[in-house]
């Protein structure tokens, strides 16, 4: 099973068919070859093995990120017990 964390588009590289995304503070360049939707800075996408797979709604992305942060905080707290 694979969980994909929503990633915010922070830079466009049209000459390379690539975008730079921010995933929970980590930035990386990924391919946008598989995307048919128009992508702009500030959009959210799901990434799988270096490819942006699809664009997702900003509200859904922000809610998912909130839940991921809550899970990470709980796991961190459990590891410090």
Backbone as CSV, one residue per row, in Angstrom:
resi,resn,N_x,N_y,N_z,CA_x,CA_y,CA_z,C_x,C_y,C_z
1,UNK,0.839,-1.172,0.000,0.000,0.000,0.000,0.885,1.236,0.000
2,UNK,0.437,2.249,-0.691,1.194,3.490,-0.790,0.316,4.650,-0.344
3,UNK,0.843,5.471,0.539,0.156,6.689,0.943,0.834,7.868,0.266
4,UNK,0.064,8.690,-0.356,0.617,9.851,-1.033,0.244,11.101,-0.246
5,UNK,1.248,11.867,0.118,1.048,13.103,0.866,0.865,14.239,-0.144
6,UNK,-0.165,15.062,0.012,-0.341,16.191,-0.911,0.896,17.091,-0.913
7,UNK,1.254,17.536,-2.102,2.433,18.383,-2.272,2.029,19.657,-2.997
8,UNK,2.514,20.792,-2.493,2.188,22.078,-3.107,3.192,22.410,-4.204
9,UNK,2.687,22.846,-5.339,3.540,23.252,-6.450,4.143,24.616,-6.115
10,UNK,5.492,24.688,-6.113,6.160,25.949,-5.771,6.957,26.530,-6.939
11,UNK,7.171,25.741,-8.004,7.872,26.245,-9.186,7.488,25.392,-10.388
12,UNK,7.451,26.046,-11.545,7.139,25.368,-12.805,8.389,25.332,-13.667
13,UNK,8.609,24.218,-14.347,9.743,24.056,-15.260,9.199,23.524,-16.591
14,UNK,8.498,24.374,-17.355,7.821,23.899,-18.562,8.767,23.307,-19.607
15,UNK,9.996,23.817,-19.675,10.956,23.288,-20.650,11.385,21.859,-20.323
16,UNK,11.177,21.432,-19.080,11.550,20.086,-18.648,10.329,19.208,-18.372
17,UNK,9.117,19.737,-18.560,7.897,19.021,-18.175,7.998,18.576,-16.712
18,UNK,8.455,19.514,-15.859,8.657,19.211,-14.445,8.101,20.351,-13.592
19,UNK,7.905,20.034,-12.316,7.486,21.023,-11.329,8.291,20.778,-10.060
20,UNK,8.479,21.819,-9.276,9.058,21.657,-7.945,7.905,21.710,-6.957
21,UNK,7.893,20.728,-6.052,6.826,20.649,-5.049,7.409,20.711,-3.650
22,UNK,6.575,21.135,-2.720,6.922,21.156,-1.304,6.024,20.148,-0.609
23,UNK,6.657,19.132,-0.004,5.926,18.096,0.718,6.341,18.160,2.176
24,UNK,5.500,18.768,2.997,5.778,18.910,4.431,7.163,19.506,4.684
25,UNK,7.518,20.527,3.898,8.781,21.226,4.089,9.946,20.703,3.268
26,UNK,9.758,19.597,2.576,10.815,19.035,1.729,10.493,19.370,0.279
27,UNK,11.443,20.018,-0.401,11.238,20.397,-1.802,11.991,19.458,-2.720
28,UNK,11.311,19.124,-3.840,11.968,18.287,-4.848,11.306,18.516,-6.199
29,UNK,12.077,18.270,-7.234,11.564,18.395,-8.595,11.010,17.045,-9.020
30,UNK,9.801,17.060,-9.604,9.158,15.833,-10.065,8.650,16.036,-11.492
31,UNK,8.427,14.936,-12.175,7.912,14.977,-13.542,6.425,15.297,-13.544
32,UNK,5.986,16.037,-14.541,4.560,16.279,-14.724,4.068,15.670,-16.038
33,UNK,4.846,14.736,-16.580,4.489,14.078,-17.842,3.134,13.371,-17.796
34,UNK,2.713,12.888,-16.648,1.473,12.125,-16.549,0.244,12.982,-16.246
35,UNK,0.445,14.276,-16.064,-0.674,15.170,-15.737,-1.302,15.750,-17.001
36,UNK,-2.611,15.667,-17.083,-3.303,16.298,-18.202,-3.868,17.661,-17.794
37,UNK,-4.041,17.864,-16.470,-4.587,19.131,-15.978,-3.553,20.252,-16.067
38,UNK,-4.059,21.480,-16.199,-3.213,22.660,-16.146,-2.745,22.832,-14.704
39,UNK,-1.463,23.065,-14.508,-0.890,23.197,-13.171,-0.308,24.597,-13.005
40,UNK,-0.604,25.197,-11.851,-0.093,26.520,-11.519,0.588,26.477,-10.152
41,UNK,1.439,27.449,-9.879,2.040,27.574,-8.551,0.903,27.742,-7.537
42,UNK,0.997,26.999,-6.438,-0.036,27.030,-5.409,-1.014,25.866,-5.507
43,UNK,-1.015,25.162,-6.647,-1.855,23.974,-6.776,-1.276,22.849,-5.926
44,UNK,-2.091,21.844,-5.651,-1.655,20.661,-4.908,-1.775,19.437,-5.787
45,UNK,-0.765,18.571,-5.699,-0.728,17.348,-6.492,-0.343,16.176,-5.594
46,UNK,-0.638,14.975,-6.080,-0.186,13.750,-5.423,0.957,13.178,-6.248
47,UNK,2.005,12.736,-5.566,3.226,12.250,-6.200,3.371,10.753,-5.960
48,UNK,3.850,10.044,-6.974,4.190,8.629,-6.830,5.450,8.373,-7.634
49,UNK,6.457,7.856,-6.981,7.772,7.531,-7.558,8.308,8.595,-8.518
50,UNK,8.217,9.849,-8.093,8.803,10.938,-8.865,7.908,11.531,-9.937
51,UNK,6.671,11.091,-10.015,5.729,11.614,-10.996,4.528,12.239,-10.286
52,UNK,4.137,13.433,-10.718,2.884,14.004,-10.249,1.777,13.232,-10.953
53,UNK,0.917,12.586,-10.152,-0.107,11.715,-10.726,-1.424,12.445,-10.995
54,UNK,-1.811,13.326,-10.091,-3.038,14.087,-10.313,-3.084,15.322,-9.420
55,UNK,-3.830,16.295,-9.884,-4.062,17.531,-9.148,-5.230,17.279,-8.198
56,UNK,-5.145,17.829,-6.980,-6.236,17.649,-6.026,-6.716,19.003,-5.513
57,UNK,-7.923,18.999,-4.998,-8.546,20.194,-4.453,-7.727,20.728,-3.271
58,UNK,-7.542,22.040,-3.217,-6.734,22.652,-2.159,-7.297,22.358,-0.772
59,UNK,-8.614,22.461,-0.594,-9.207,22.193,0.723,-8.950,20.756,1.165
60,UNK,-9.103,19.812,0.243,-8.827,18.402,0.565,-7.357,18.205,0.917
61,UNK,-6.483,18.870,0.169,-5.049,18.752,0.426,-4.703,19.283,1.816
62,UNK,-5.236,20.450,2.164,-4.933,21.050,3.462,-5.475,20.203,4.610
63,UNK,-6.656,19.609,4.432,-7.219,18.729,5.463,-6.346,17.482,5.626
64,UNK,-5.900,16.907,4.523,-5.015,15.736,4.593,-3.704,16.079,5.284
65,UNK,-3.126,17.227,4.946,-1.871,17.639,5.577,-2.051,17.833,7.082
66,UNK,-3.178,18.395,7.483,-3.472,18.569,8.909,-3.490,17.209,9.609
67,UNK,-4.147,16.230,8.998,-4.221,14.891,9.588,-2.844,14.225,9.647
68,UNK,-2.041,14.360,8.590,-0.686,13.797,8.602,0.143,14.392,9.735
69,UNK,0.020,15.706,9.933,0.773,16.358,11.015,0.324,15.859,12.388
70,UNK,-0.983,15.661,12.555,-1.503,15.132,13.821,-0.976,13.720,14.075
71,UNK,-0.991,12.889,13.055,-0.472,11.520,13.185,1.007,11.543,13.544
72,UNK,1.783,12.380,12.850,3.219,12.470,13.123,3.477,12.936,14.550
73,UNK,2.696,13.907,15.020,2.873,14.411,16.390,2.563,13.321,17.408
74,UNK,1.513,12.550,17.189,1.164,11.462,18.110,2.228,10.372,18.116
75,UNK,2.748,10.039,16.945,3.803,9.027,16.882,5.063,9.509,17.585
76,UNK,5.389,10.762,17.398,6.572,11.332,18.054,6.397,11.314,19.576
77,UNK,5.210,11.671,20.051,4.929,11.683,21.487,5.028,10.274,22.065
78,UNK,4.548,9.286,21.319,4.619,7.899,21.786,6.063,7.410,21.870
79,UNK,6.898,7.866,20.965,8.305,7.448,20.960,9.121,8.108,22.062
80,UNK,8.590,9.156,22.667,9.311,9.852,23.734,8.810,9.439,25.117
81,UNK,7.977,8.428,25.178,7.430,7.976,26.449,8.396,7.031,27.121
